[in-house]
Amino acid sequence: VALVESGGGLVQAGGSLRLSCAASRSIFSINVMGWYRQAPGKQRDLVAEIANWGATTYADSVKGRFTMSRDNANNTVYLQMNSLKSEDTAVYYCYAQIGRLGYWGQGTQVTVSS
């Protein structure tokens, strides 16, 4: 499956962005889809993930600010990011787990200015 992220950009602290991840095939049966982020010089960390039955998990650092959702009809997952902080600045990657295989998008840059 190919994953294409969009929606990144430059935003002031306290602002909002919505990231989209469009898949090249139906996501209805994809076990888990997630958003990860990687800041310069740091490892790639989980931000949020959603199971195919709809259960979501969030990193503690984004709980209450970020919301992940999926639109099976349009083969797209979203990450609504509110109350953005400078520490949210990173490249955000979409991830899909199908069986034992994992697939990554190319990433989209999010920059939060303080």
C-alpha positions in Angstrom: 0.0 0.0 0.0 1.2 3.5 -0.8 0.6 6.3 1.8 0.6 10.0 1.0 0.6 12.6 3.7 -0.5 16.1 3.3 -1.6 19.1 5.4 1.7 20.0 7.1 3.0 23.5 7.2 4.0 26.4 9.4 1.7 27.5 12.2 2.0 29.7 15.3 1.9 28.2 18.7 -1.6 27.7 19.8 -2.8 27.1 16.3 -4.2 24.0 14.6 -3.4 21.8 11.6 -5.1 18.8 10.1 -2.9 16.1 8.5 -4.3 13.7 6.0 -3.0 10.3 4.9 -4.4 8.9 1.8 -3.9 5.2 1.1 -3.7 3.6 -2.4 -6.1 0.8 -1.3 -9.0 0.2 1.0 -8.1 0.8 4.6 -11.1 -1.1 5.9 -9.2 -4.2 6.7 -5.9 -2.6 7.7 -5.1 -3.7 11.2 -3.6 -0.5 12.5 -2.9 2.9 11.1 -0.9 5.4 12.9 0.9 8.7 12.9 4.6 9.0 14.0 6.8 12.0 14.2 10.5 12.6 14.1 12.2 15.8 15.2 15.8 16.6 14.1 18.3 14.4 16.0 15.6 12.4 17.7 14.1 9.0 17.1 10.7 8.4 15.4 8.0 8.2 18.0 4.4 7.2 18.0 1.9 10.1 18.1 -1.4 8.2 17.7 -2.8 5.1 16.2 -6.2 3.7 15.4 -7.3 0.1 15.0 -9.6 -1.1 12.3 -12.4 -1.4 14.9 -11.8 2.3 15.8 -10.0 2.2 19.1 -7.4 4.9 19.4 -4.2 5.3 21.4 -2.3 8.6 21.9 1.1 9.6 23.2 0.8 11.3 26.6 2.3 14.4 25.1 -0.6 14.9 22.7 -3.5 13.6 24.7 -6.4 16.1 24.8 -4.9 18.1 21.9 -4.7 15.7 19.0 -7.4 13.5 17.5 -6.9 10.7 15.0 -9.8 9.5 12.9 -10.4 7.3 9.9 -12.6 7.6 6.8 -12.9 4.1 5.4 -15.0 5.3 2.5 -12.2 7.6 1.3 -9.3 5.4 2.4 -7.9 8.3 4.5 -6.9 8.8 8.1 -6.6 12.2 9.7 -4.7 13.8 12.6 -6.4 16.9 13.9 -3.8 18.8 15.9 -5.0 21.6 18.2 -3.2 23.9 20.7 0.1 23.2 18.9 3.4 23.8 20.7 6.9 24.4 19.5 7.8 20.9 20.7 5.3 19.5 18.2 7.7 20.6 15.4 8.7 17.5 13.5 8.2 15.5 10.3 5.0 13.5 10.7 4.8 10.1 9.1 1.7 7.9 8.3 2.0 4.2 9.1 0.0 1.2 8.1 0.4 -2.3 9.5 -0.9 -5.1 7.4 -0.3 -8.5 8.9 3.4 -8.5 9.8 4.3 -5.8 7.3 4.6 -2.1 8.0 4.3 0.7 5.4 5.4 4.3 5.7 4.5 7.5 3.9 7.1 10.0 2.8 6.3 12.4 5.7 5.0 15.9 6.0 6.8 18.7 7.9 5.0 20.5 10.7 6.7 23.6 12.1 5.3 25.4 15.1 6.7 28.9 15.7 6.7 30.2 19.2 
